[in-house]
Amino acid sequence: MIFKRDLRRVRVALTSRIFWQRRFVFLLGAVGVGLASVLFAAAADRGQELYVVIAHEVPYALLIVTPVGFGLFAHLTARYFDGAQGSGIPQAISARRSNDPAHRARLLSVKVTLGKVALTIAGLAVGASIGREGPTVQLGCAIMVILAGFVGIGRANGLILAGAAAGIAGAFNTPLAGIMFAIEEMAKSYDKRLSGMISYAVVISGMVSLLLVGQYSYFGAIPGEAFPQQIGWTAVAACAIMGGIAGAIFSRGLVALSFANSGMIGRLKRRPWLYGGLIGLIVAVLAVTTEGFAGGSGYAPTRDLLEQGITHPWWYAPIKLVTTLLSSAAGIPGGLFSPSLSVGAGFGAALSGLLPHIDVRALAMLGMVAYFAGVVQAPLTAFVIVMEMTNEVHLVVPLLATALLAAGLSRLLAPEPLYHALSYAYDPKPVSPPPTRPAAP
């Protein structure tokens, strides 16, 4: 009897138009996320290359290009693409948390998404210390929700998670990190049904990415001699402490600037073009004085460090932290994955003077996972993403231990995870009731 009932349920499902319609929309959405991620990555790389050319050929032009660009992009974002500011992950979290379909549709609308993509590319071109990974998450969520909205079907929460996972996987070519990010950071819990949907979205998006650009490691191939047999707990503890403290400082600083609506900062933020322009000027000055290192995503210096062991001055990591913090608070679109990984690599490499017996590339990897875990307080995501981006398995236990310790320390100093703290800025504002007149005597 039970078997017949199950068979009848399966037969009804397989012959249902809605059943196949939902799966077709999901398949189309996952393919769209994979395709959009690849195209966005290619365009963002061109923007980053333009910045490198300007920084090397006519560096003092940044003193004009960067402030003007920041001011213009901040104004356009506030005026025409409100909701596109910053990373995109807080918007996705807010949209998933919201029970208001109109609010969710506004955060993940076509207009906001296109503005996010275009202005992120433009921001990279003028030297903003941002990445494309967070915006790819918002892009992935928007594609899934918009396609489902066209046919009036789909669970918004599940589609947002699937789009976020597929976006992370497509941005970095890191499928496991996409799944882990959606579960650990977005959902904050494990759900068997949603986890299956997330996995399918990542697989489909990943297949599209493989067909278009092939298999690759985001940070290239790291020589095997960079990894000693025993790395020692001293290096793990040192990187975890540095990354956890620095990550908490960044997190608290960004939250404070993002919610500063009074005083001088509040007055400046009411003029986005002026606020963005002033921040752009600071970033430009730091970029010029550091030969361009302070601006941009930080991808090239990090890849050079990991592949060839090319180190940079001790000031690279703290300066990059400052420009990333300012760029993220300027009111322009842009993520913080790539620059955060670059900051972490710089912090790890800076410890090579204290730990000369350990290869600087191994220390850079420990620094990456420590600082990133300290910023986002998602240690498993940080661990998996660094493992997949470097395509190395020599430091599994040290990397995991470093991520857990750094995230724990950061949580003591900054109790609210960064993306969730920032997401409250995008929640619907409560409508105040109209004032009531006192009753006539």
C-alpha positions, 0 to 999 in steps of 0.5 A: 500500500505504501509502495503504491502510494509512493508510486502514485505520488511520483507519477503525478509529479512526473506528469505535472507541468509545474514540476517540469517548469520549476526544474527548467527554470532552475536549470536555466537559472544555474546556466545563466549564473555560470555564464554571467559569472564568466562574462563578469569575471572577464570584464572585471579583469579588463577593468583591473588591467586598465588600472594597472596601466594607469598606475604604471604609465601615468601614476599621478593621473590617479589623483584625478581619475580616482577621486572623480570616479569614486564621487561619480560612482557613489552619486550614481549608486545613491541616485539610480541604483540604491541597493547596489552599494558595497559587497552584495552579500549583505543584500542577499542576506537581507533579501533572504530574510525578508518576508516582503516580496517587493523589498526582495524584488527591489534588492535583486532587480534587473536595474540594481544588478546591472548597475552593480556589475557595471559600477564594480568594473568601473570601480576596479578601473579607477583603482578602488580596492574591491573585488568582483566576488561579492557582486557575483553573489548578488548577480547570481541571486538576482538571476535565479529570483528574476527567472523564477518570478517571470513564471511565478514559481519557486521558493525565494529562500532556496533560490537565493541560496542556490544563486549565492552558491553558484555565484561564489563557485563561478567567481573563483572556480571553487564549487565546494566553497560555493556550497560551504558559503551558502550553508555556513554564511548565508543559511547559518544552518543545514537543511537537507532539501536546500543543500541538494538544491545548492549542490545542483546549482553549483554543479550546473554553474561549474560545468558552464564555467568549465566549458567556457574557460576550462579548469584553472586554479585562481592563484596558479600553481604553488611549487611543492617545495613551499610546504614543509613536512612540519609547519609547527603550531607557532606559525599557526598561532601567530597567523591566527592571532594576527589575522583574527585581530586584524579581521575584527578591526576591519569588520568593526571599522566597516560597520562603524563607517557604514552606519555613521549617519551623524556628525561630520561623516553623516553630513558628508554621506548626505552628499555622496559625490563629495563623500566618495570623492574625498575617500577616492582622493585618500585612496589615490594618494596611497596608491601613488605613494605605494606604486599602485599596490594600495589600489585594485583588487590585489590579485596580481601581487598575491599571485606573484607571492604564492607562485614565485615567493615575491614578497612586498614591503611590511606596509603592504598589508596594513595599507591595503587593509585601509584602502579596502576599508575605505573603498567598501565604505565609500558607497560604491559597489564592490566586494572584499574577497580578493583584497581581503585575501591579498591583505591576509597574504601580506600579513602572513608573509610579513611574519617570515622574518620571525619564522625564517624556517618556514617558506614565505608562501606557506605563511602567506596561505596561513595569513590568507585563511586567518585574515579572511576567517577573521573578517567574515567569521566563516572559518570553514568557508575560508578554509575551503576557498583558500584550499581550492583557489591554491589547489594545494592539500599539503596544509590541510590541518594547519589551514583549518586550525588557523581558520578556526582560531582566527574566527574564534578570536575575531568573534570575541572582538566583533560579536556580530559577523560582518555580512550579517551586521551590514545586512540590516542596513538593507532591511525595510525601514519601519513606517512610522504611524501618522501623528494623532491629533489630541481629542477635542476637549 
